[in-house]
Amino acid sequence: MISLNGKRILLLVSGGIAAYKSPDVVRRLRDAGAEVRVIMTPSATEFITPLTLQAVSGHAVRCDLFDPTAEAAMGHIELARWGDAVVTAPATADFLARLRLGQANDLATAVCLVSAAPVLVAPAMNQQMWQHPATAENLAALTARGVIICGPGSGSQACGEVGPGRMAEADEIVSAVARIFATGRLAGRRVLITAGPTREPIDPVRYISNHSSGKMGYALAIAAHEAGALVTLVSGPTVQTKPEGVTVKSVETAAEMYSAVMQELETTEIFVGTAAVADYRPEFASAGKIKRDGSALELRLVPNRDILAAVAASANAPFTVGFAAETDNLIANAESKLQRKKLDMIAANLVGGHEIGFNSDDNELTVLWPGSSKVLERAPKLRLARSLLEVIVERFESRNSGSN
Ligand code: PMT
């Protein structure tokens, strides 16, 4: 259960159709124990009335920078100082542009300039606006300034188009706000994890894949979330339940997993490659179902890009942790992957049996990093994930402090 007990949240609502979801955000923040004061931009009032947000927040809603009555009570400076966090949901493209420029031409942006509290935005806009280079630049600048971006999701939009730009769900926003105040060892750190198998199409109904269930990767995402991290999980097809508070990006193929990982890389501080990525894919996927004609069929396979090695070789690479799934020579093969892929750490597990490894509830790991190693005895995957994360955090912290 997420707790925001005693936290004071300033919720800014800017003018987009997703403003109709803002009352739910207020309600869930309050359910988690937060006190919420709402500021609306003038254009937000075109989509939803201040009265609605007043009713759900229990406080008068401010819309006007120059409201003499309101300024006589809690003025905009006091209001900005009051908030332990400033959350904008929805944040329109225009709002993000003004935030980036440091404008103060309405109460919401003025408060952002005055406040020293962490700022979180939940963007919501048409998918073309979201993908426009101007918005991407604004986002990059805001992220570099420490603004936390929550979402957006992808799907059908109010304008009838389909794509990225849907405001994150209220519970995701509340989880992201809770992360701001988390006190675990990874509080506020951005962790990217891959999980599950990939599927490489042969034709529209057949694919090449493997036995990964996603259990290990999902367990790591839960453990990282518990430790206070902002976790993104890039997941191949699995039946695992989405972990609470974790952003999940679903993919099918190794190429899609590669793109999803690269999109997240710039802000990632720790990367863990738990996914069983297919090393090869059919060179050509048939557009129609391949018919059986009794003769032999040859499939030519071509290699997929190595996501883990690409992450480790990237500029400003995160602390990069790989997994090694081996049927023999566990340590020697893992050691060779650690060196060849230039990783900070690798977790080696034996696969091929039924008790540990693929699709089992338990696992056993030997964790190797340059100069040392540690055995994590057989345990349920969540318990093991917590232990592995402790080892990762220790090495990550010692790398950051400059000691080895
Ligand atoms: O999902 P479960 O059923 O819980 O099973 C867990 C697991 C056995 C899948 C997991 O513990 C595990 O071992 N994951 C790695 C599987 C694997 O692909 O190992 P590998 O030795 O082939 O690859 C080494 C590393 O390179 C892995 O971190 C892998 O994610 C990465 N890789 C591999 C190929 C590729 N094209 N890109 C990659 O990033």
Residues whose N, C-alpha, C, O or C-beta is under 5 A from the ligand:
A	BS01	PMT	G196 H211 S212 S213 G214 K215 M216 G273 T274 A275 A276 V277 A278 D279 N304 R305 D306 I307 L308 G322 F323 A324 A325 N349 G357 F358 N359 S360
